[in-house]
Amino acid sequence: AEYRDSCIKTIADAAYLAKRFKDIPEFTVYPTHSNFIFARLCDSIDGEEVRNKVLQNSACLVRNCGNKLGSTKQYFRIAARQAEDVNYLVDALQSEISEMRQ
């Protein structure tokens, strides 16, 4: 029962993560059936710079996939977390992207 409950929670967390990332217009979120999402940042914003600023200013470490075959620094792999952590990350990303657009 504990394993099943954990799986259900992870699925719900991943769905919430995908939903929140879809609120950021600069990201394209790809369908997932795992405990993470794969998302692409638009070309007009530097993915590596976003990653670095979110780490430096908000202490959020996100996986930039620039070293993966077929990916670029515009792709991110984000692990499912509890809603509070997801909200913090999305707010941090939105803030940094907004700053970079100015």
Buried (B, 14 or more C-beta within 10 A) or exposed (E): EEEEEEEEEBBEBBEBBBEBBEEBEBBBBEEBEEBBBBBBBEEEBBBEEBBEBBEEEBEBEBBBBBEEEEBBBBBBBBBBBEEEBBEBBBEBBBBBBEEBEE
